[in-house]
Amino acid sequence: MKSITINPKGFHKSQIKFYIILVPLALFMALPIVYIVNHAFKPLGELFAFPPKFFAVNPTLDNFTKLGQTTQTSTIALSRYIFNSLVVTLAVVTITVIIGSMAGFAISKLQFKGRTLFFEINTLSMMFVPAAVLIPRYLIIDKLHIMDTYLAHILPLLAMPVGMFLLKQFIDDVPYELIEAAVVDGAGMFKVYYKVILPLIKPAIATVCILSFQQVWGNLETSNMFITKESMKTLAFFMSTLVNANNNVAGQGVAAAGGLIMFIPNIILFILLQSKVMNTMSHSGIK
């Protein structure tokens, strides 16, 4: 009887049919990334060529040179905007994961009155678009007297209903037997959360990190609404001002270069964590 190889570790001829479908699809999905990269290196003539050119025929670094010259004329050093963005991004991503995982663990595994209601409220909050909560956020920030501080950047971005929902659903797959065994060994609920839950939900945590990073890295709302001091604004805001200030034919190269710079951290983070994200999307749970 002829043996059938299921899920071979190496390449097998039976996999060719999958490559025929997946390779063209992967190339098609990569086209926007290729376009963003090429667009940043196009000279001015190619940026407005008709018909539009997908690839840069004569790539140049002039757009980045002009971007550097523009940043040098700013009253605030570029390093200050980068520092603000790094501080805000690291704080938001870290606290979002902690809050989301703790809340997901409590709602999923702990028994207390109102836990279903809390989960329903979190699910309902995903229906609200950011514009709908802009005024309440402003009033809260103003009443707390934290305008022009890092907290004004961080606090509005901590609430991430999608992240909590994703983590809670992933924690649902953790067997109660593991928690009970840890409790029998003398572990408290915090130790169960830290030693049992967190190691088992690393794929979901990686996914939430990416989603949270994307939310805060390109955020303009906090700098526009809650910050008046230029030295407290973020890199995303500074790049947007460059685009607006150069909103003409000659300034489109600067805008393209700035767009690539803002995009690079997102793609790097996704490449580093993509295997974890795939596990989350397939909802593999406990092996």
Residue pairs with C-beta under 8 A, 6 or more apart in sequence:
5 12
5 14
8 14
8 15
33 267
34 54
34 55
35 54
36 259
36 260
36 263
37 260
38 54
38 55
38 56
38 59
39 47
39 56
39 256
39 259
39 260
40 63
40 64
40 256
40 257
40 259
40 260
41 56
41 59
41 60
41 61
41 63
42 53
42 56
42 59
42 60
42 63
42 253
42 256
43 56
43 58
43 60
43 62
43 253
44 62
44 249
44 250
44 252
44 253
46 53
46 56
46 57
46 58
47 252
47 253
47 256
48 249
48 252
62 253
63 253
63 254
63 256
63 257
64 257
66 253
66 254
66 257
67 242
67 254
67 257
67 258
67 261
70 242
70 245
70 246
70 254
71 78
71 238
71 242
74 238
75 230
76 230
76 231
76 238
78 235
78 238
80 231
81 233
81 234
81 235
81 237
81 238
82 235
84 150
84 153
84 232
84 233
84 234
84 235
85 217
85 234
85 235
85 236
87 150
88 150
88 153
88 154
88 157
88 216
88 222
88 234
89 213
89 216
89 217
91 150
91 154
92 153
92 154
92 157
92 158
92 212
92 215
92 216
93 209
93 212
93 213
93 216
95 154
95 158
96 157
96 158
96 160
96 163
96 208
96 212
97 163
97 205
97 208
97 209
97 212
99 158
99 164
100 160
100 163
100 164
100 166
100 167
100 208
101 167
101 171
101 193
101 197
101 198
101 201
101 205
102 193
103 118
103 122
103 164
103 167
103 168
104 164
104 167
104 168
104 170
104 171
105 171
105 193
105 197
106 112
106 115
107 115
107 118
107 119
107 168
108 168
108 171
108 172
108 174
109 171
109 174
109 176
109 179
109 197
110 189
119 168
122 161
122 164
122 165
123 161
123 165
125 159
125 161
126 161
126 162
126 165
130 221
134 221
134 225
137 156
137 225
138 225
138 226
140 155
141 147
141 152
141 155
141 156
141 225
141 226
144 151
144 155
146 152
146 155
147 226
147 227
147 228
148 226
148 227
148 228
148 229
148 232
149 232
150 232
152 222
152 226
152 227
153 222
153 223
153 226
153 227
153 232
153 234
156 221
156 222
156 226
157 212
157 215
157 216
157 219
157 222
160 208
160 211
160 212
160 215
162 211
163 208
163 211
163 212
166 204
166 207
166 208
166 280
167 201
167 204
167 205
167 208
169 283
170 201
170 203
170 204
170 280
170 283
170 285
171 197
171 201
171 204
173 283
173 285
173 286
174 196
174 197
174 200
174 201
174 285
174 286
175 286
178 196
178 200
179 192
179 196
182 191
182 192
182 195
182 196
183 192
187 195
187 196
198 205
200 286
202 276
203 276
203 277
203 279
203 280
203 284
204 280
205 276
206 273
206 276
206 277
206 280
207 273
207 276
207 277
207 280
207 281
209 269
209 273
210 269
210 270
210 273
210 277
213 265
213 266
213 269
214 266
217 236
217 262
217 265
217 266
218 236
218 262
219 234
219 236
220 236
220 237
220 240
222 234
223 233
223 234
223 236
223 237
224 237
227 233
235 262
236 262
239 258
239 259
239 261
239 262
242 251
242 254
242 255
242 258
243 251
243 254
243 255
243 258
243 259
245 251
246 252
246 254
246 255
247 255
270 277
